[in-house]
Amino acid sequence: MIDKKELRKDLAKVTILVLAIVLPVGYYFWGSLINRGTLMITAKVPFTVMIIINNKEQKIACDILPCKIVQKKGIKNMLIEKEGYNSKFISEMFLLWRTKEITVDLTLIPHVESAEDFPEESSSNFFYDIVNDENSKMQKLVNTQDPLKKGLIYFPNKILSPKIFGDKNAAIIIDEGKKSFTAYKVNLINGKKTLISDENLIGIENGKFSRDGKSFAFVKTTEPNIFVMDADNKITKLSAIADLERISWGFDGGLIMATRQEKTSVSKTGNYTDYVELLNEIPDGKYHFVIYHMDENSLTSIPAREEILGVPKNLVPLSNGASMYFQTGEANYRIILKE
């Protein structure tokens, strides 16, 4: 006769043994294989994904698209990295048994490299003058290359001794013949003129407008520094010291400058990388490039992959805004600004 007590004991022992085996295995499968979500990342290959979990880093190399990342469900912090590009931090939710697709745009870090050829410069000089208009009895701004002398903007108050800095879309007009300082910023697209009373415009030697005509970089006869007027006509004196032939506006509104000043790295969090401050100028020093960003009032360095030999000149931006060429008399170079 079967002893029921002994049978129950044996069944209990078997049950405990089975649970001791099944539960850890089940927990392992749940944690390692089942409790998972998938993230499919599209970016410019190759790139790496660094996943930060409990202060530990897990790095995954991505060589094909899309890059498949499988992790336990929940929010994961990740750093997308690619050599020569700015890294990007993202935070994404991994959903149980779900697949999510994302695209990450990495921005190229500007740099200087040698170039075999040098693009032809297209002549884009604009010359203006202030003349009397017989019909309106006022003065008008005209393009000297226009045989009809069409009035671009009119001035009811007489400008005695005009000094004009103009480009395709804008002009700065300073009256040096009056005791009180008078200057105008003219939008040649909509014909609007704005009176400017900032005396930082006194003593301008020359200047360059940005591509859209909203900003103006200039040098003065009295100081070596670069000055910048923004779209709201606010003027900022930069720490940068550069000749006008060694500065040029980028298509994104950044001002690219070649300088011989010492530079020091700055710890700053912003929209860019490699922030610097410019110090004293080294008269016989080698040139390096920086970008002034008006949106942050900051400077960032443009690293050179090869040594810049000689004095940079003839900065020529390409029409697509992706790069800018310059010469030194000894070699051709290009500044890669974007893809």
Secondary structure, 3 states (H helix, E strand, C coil): CCCHHHHHHHHHHHHHHHHHHHHHHHHHHHHHHHCEEEEEEECCCCEEEEEEECCEEEEEEECCCCEEEEEECEEEEEEEECCCECCEEEEEEECCCCEEEEECCCCECCEEEEECCCCCCCCCCCCEEEEECCCCCCEEEEECCCCCCCCCEEECCCCCCEEEEECCCEEEEEECCCCCCEEEEEECCCCEEEEECCHHHCCEEEEEECCCCCCEEEEECCCCEEEEECCCCCEEEEEEECCHHHEEECCCCCEEEEECEEEEECCCCCCCCCEEEEEEECCCCCCEEEEEECCCCEEEEECECCCCCCCCEEEEECCCCCEEEEECCCCEEEEECCC
